Amino acid sequence: MTDRYLSVDQVAELLGTTARFPRRLIAERRITFVKVGRHVRIPESALAAYIEERTVQPMRPRRSRPRKAAA
């Protein structure tokens, strides 16, 4: 096992959010998690995958065509 398991508070800190956001992800089953008794842990790899899936790449600038002069 090389994956670290993070608490809800650790995930919130990494994402820069409150604990409510990762708890909502868990409740809505939008992220992989593990229950150990009453404790909930999120694998680091699941957090990385979640971030990767939602990363928006910047658009490439369009090539501008020379405009025709107004007649």
C-alpha positions, 0 to 999 in steps of 0.5 A: 500500500503506497497510497496515503489516506487523507481525512476530510480536513486534510482534503479540505486544506489541500483544496483550499475549502472548508470541510463541508465541500469534501463531505458533500463530495462523499455524500454525493458519491462524487469521489472515491472514499474508504470507511474505516469504522466511523472514519472516512478517508480519501485516497490521495490517488482519488483526490489527484484523479478528481482534480485531474478530471476537473482541470480546465485547460486554457483555450488557444488563441484563435489565429486572426485573419487580416480583416478586409478594409471597409469599402 
